[in-house]
Amino acid sequence: MTHAIRDPALTGAQRAMLAGRRGDGAALAMRVIVRLARALGAERLIPIDSAHVDGCLFHGQVGIDLVERLIAGGARTAVPTTLNVGSLDLLHPGVVRGEPGERADARRLMDDYVTLGAEPTWTCAPYQLPERPAYGRHVAWAESNAIVFANSVLGARTDRYGDFADICAAVTGFAPLVGLHLDENRAGQDLFDCSGVPAGTFETDVAWAALGHLAGRRSGTRVPVLTGLPGDADEDRLKAFGAAAASAGGVALFHAVGLTPEAPDAATAFRGRAAERRFEVTAADLRAACEELTTAPDGRLDAVSVGTPHFSAAEFRALAALLSGGPPFDAGVEFWISTSRAVLAEAERTGDAAVCRRAGARILVDTCTYIAPVLRESARVVMTNSAKWAWYAPTNLGIDVVFASLAECVLSARAGRVVRDPALWEAS
C-alpha cells in the first residue's frame, strides 16, 4: 500500500517566505527545504538555532552557481552559521597546490559564503568553537564528524544535512522535523559491550578510533550503544570514536553509557527497548580494526598527517609534550597538523604551536590534507592517528596508509621510517 506524498504544514511566516516576501533568494532556499521535507515525509518544519555548512568546499561550478543565485536574490543567513573546511589555506597561501583557475574558483566560493553571512570558521570541528549547540536544541549541521558529535556528545539534534540543504536551512532558519530530530529515532539499536577489553587499552587514542571503525562497520547507519568504557574519556576520545564510526559506517548518533548525555545508563540509551543486536568487543577486535585501516607494510615513511577531524587545543598540548626535549623529525618526513584558525590562535598563545614547529611540523588551517593537494607529490606512504583519514586517503590521494597512535607518529617521524610501539597493546 502506498501513501500520498504531501507537503509539510507551513506557518504563515513560512508560506510568506516561500512566496518571496523575504526576497527571491530566501524563496529559493525555502523551496529546497520544503521539497526535502516532502521527500522525507516530514509533517512540518522546525526552527533551528544554528547551521554548519559543508558546501563551501569547491567541487565544481554548481556550488558557485547556487550560492551566487542566493546572494543575487538578497538571501542572508537567518541563524548563526559556521563554515566547514574549504579547498584552500587562506592563512598560508601557496601551501595548497592547484591550477590558478581552480584556486580562484575555490577562493570565490569561500568568499561567497562569507558574503551570505556565514562565519569564516573553516573547520570540520565547529564543536571546538566557544559557541556550541545546547542540549536538546535543534540545528542543521553538515560534515559527518560534526553531525555525530553534536548529536552524541553535545546532545543537540541534527539530521544528516549535505551540500545545499545546509545553506538553505541556514538562510530559512528551518529544517524538516524528521530523522534524528525526533525522540523515537534516537533510541539505541546495537549494543557494543566493551567490558572485556582491558581498561588500559583505552588510554591510547588509537583504541578509540579503532573502536569507532569497528562500530561503524558493524552498525552502518544504526545507533550503537557502548557499555564498559572508562568513565573519564575526554571529548577528543569521543571525537575520534565518532569520526571513525561516521566514516566507516555513516553513524550519526551513538550513546556511550556514563559518558554521553542521553546515556546515563543502558536502559535510558535504548529508551526502554531491548537491544536489537549485541556485540562483545575484544582487544583482538580492536587490533584487527587497526590492521584493516593499514594498507602499507612497515618500513618506508614519507609523511605523517594528524588532525582529521581538526586538531584540538588539548591535542596540541599532548603533541607538544611528546616533542619537548626530543630530537627533530627526520628531514625526509613531512609532518602535517590540520587544525582550525581558532585553535591555532590558542596553540600560538600557549606556545604549543611553536614547540611543534621547532620539531619540524607544518600547520595547515582552513582545509585538510586528504581533500586538498598539500602532501608532496612523491609521498606514497603516510602515517596517521585518524581513522577517518586512514579510511578516505587511499582512495582520495592514491597513497598507502599506516594507522597508528600519536606517539607512534612521533617516533616514526623522528626515525624516518615506520616505528611501532611494542607496549601499545601490552595492557590487552
Beta strands, then each sheet from edge to edge (+ up, - down):
strand 1: 45-47
strand 2: 51-53
strand 3: 81-83
strand 4: 140-141
strand 5: 174-176
strand 6: 190-193
strand 7: 224-227
strand 8: 255-256
strand 9: 277-280
strand 10: 303-311
strand 11: 334-339
strand 12: 361-365
strand 13: 381-384
strand 14: 400-403
sheet 1: 1+ 5-
sheet 2: 3+ 2+ 4+
sheet 3: 8+ 7+ 6+ 9+
sheet 4: 12+ 11+ 10+ 13+ 14+
end
